[in-house]
């Protein structure tokens, strides 16, 4: 006879099982009547108890008969088998009836409704609480809490089984989504939005907390606090970064707040959010501190992300910088700030599309911002290295810095007039705040931070000029550019007013030293002396017998040739009336300064021109070549390009530049029927064609690069000779040959960079070609 597969599912199967067990104990395999009677009695008790415990049965208190039957089963050690049967029955019943009951019919339709989401979560938890009460009811009678240790273990075992079923039910994706949405809506209701929503939040908070308290009670009954804590923690880690980003991003563009940002954020965390979370899950002593720490971390990350914009909008971004300074505490934050800022600089600033003046302005703002964040200067030293390296490689960096210090307005170099103010500040307080690490009596000395670079050197807190000058190893490049710019400024002056230039020169002397700017001193003195000489020349009481007075239209700056930079040597042909006045001026000067004579630089200076045309009168202040050109049209109204070039003794490029100026101002126009023929417009007409020529004023003073190129022309014959014998050579071999071939009396000490600049000019003049990294003669 075979045993039933599941003997506890039917009393008959239980009867067979008991009888077989009795026969096995005797060992003879014989069945006795008293054994069968005992089995039938036990099966009857089993059926009575299980009928009362069936999960699908209505809850009712057990009578004395059921309790007596349970006691007899206990005596026969069958309660363990009874518990196994009940656990199996509960699992089957929960799978058939419990899980379908907690399923939401259409969760997508309620996702946007906070009230429906809350009710759905509460309904699921309420269903599980009812199931827990229903399934635990029989166990509470059979295994009392105050009974033996075996009963306590049985109750614990059954509760663990129930917890596993509840946990599986709550692991359902739909419930997880609803629980997350519930927590998100509750946290969002705590946040700061519009003013009206703040009032509603204060009025609705007691209702929301009461609702959450009801859910908390159900969670405690079910014993799933850990699961809800994980959901709340996950949602908070998602909510707070989004909230901080929405509320505090670019705060310098927002309206002024009633209270500081950190106070507002702390009040939010310790107030509504803390009350909401502590109502829903178990309260921890460090709950508020942990919530605030995460919010502060998000604020730091937001500030690090916006650091580049804070520099752009400085000083409007000072409030955001103050908050970032308060939160920037760890080495990890500092390293992240440096990396993020450098990446932003490479992506948004350090490229060929950015003007050098804009990069310099940004660098100055960077100094201010990072000195505010960390006065020691370690962060500034790290974030500024890519900017300094890029500025050092830009060709016009020196020019832009000098133009800024001298407050020269130029369309190509941008507005860096702030450097002029910083020059006065830096010269007036030079080295006033310098930090000397060897000063052993400095009681305020502190060591450098641990993240400082090995070559870190602390500088003055606001030494913008010193930071810019330190881009290069020596200051000679700045001195050369200062001389060129100052020369141009002095030559453009009218009425010999040089107070501004003298002020700048004195400030520069404090910065560079008097010896380096000795030539500039002579240049300023030349202008002052020119004012005195010009006054004497135009004094009618000093006219010598047999000479003519000089007309008041001519005023000259008399320059000491050896102390001024080189000028472009072009013999411009001026109108005869102007030539006559210049000759008179020279004669009068020779009388005042015996044994000295003047050599006129006719391209230099300015001319005030008044044009009286048929329908209009125009006033201009132009260069001598432009004035001489328009003077020619006084004799006839039409000239060709070749005629103008010959009459003025200019090259074609300069002639076209001068023509472009007058065409742009509707004084001349190009003949549409004949190329390179230009006509005077006595009557204004609508402009038909835009002039594409650059109208920027050209300096008459040679720059350092132009001067070096002119000096390199003496080596052209050697370069031409070696490229005639060897068709193509790279620049390194050309440099080596020049050092070997040029005689010592001529001398050659130029660098490769200077040679490259000279060869580039030769390529532009179409004397050389640059192909595949080698230079060769133009065919």
Secondary structure, DSSP 8 states (H G I E B T S, - for coil): ----TTGGGSHHHHHHHHHHHHHHHHSS----HHHHHHHHHHHHHHHHHHHHH-TTS------HHHHHHHHHHHHTT-HHHHHHHHHHHHHHHIIIIIHHHH--S-GGGTTT-HHHHHHHHHHHHHHHHHHHHHHHHHHHHHS-TTS-HHHHHHHHHHHHHHHHHHHHHHT-HHHHHHHHHHHHHHHHHHS---HHHHHHHHHHHHHHHHHHHHHHHHHHHHT-HHHHHHHHHHHHHHHHHHHHHHHHTTGGGS---SS-HHHHHHHHIIIIIHHHHHHHS---TTHHHHHHHHHHHHHHHHHHHTHHHHHHTTTTTHHHHHHHHHH--SHHHHHHHHHHHHHHHHHHTSSTTS-HHHHHHHHHHHHHHHHHH-TT-HHHHHHHHHHHHHHHH-TTHHHHHHHHHTT---TTT---THHHHHHHHHHHTTTTT---TT-TT-TT-----TT--TT-----TT-HHHHHHTTSS-SHHHHHHHHHHHHHHHHH-STT--HHHHHHHHHHHHHH-TTTTHHHHHHHHHHHHHHHHHHHHT-GGG--TT-----TT-------GGGS--B--------HHHHHHHHHHHHHHHHHSTT------TTSS-EEEEEE-SS-EEEEEE-HHHHHHHHHTTT-SEEEHHHHHHHHT--HHHHHHHHHHHHHTTSEEE-SSSTTEEEE-SS-----S---S------SB--HHHHHHHHHGGGHHHHHHHHHHSS-B-HHHHHHHHHHHS-TTT-----HHHHHHHHHHHHHTTSEEEETTEEEE--
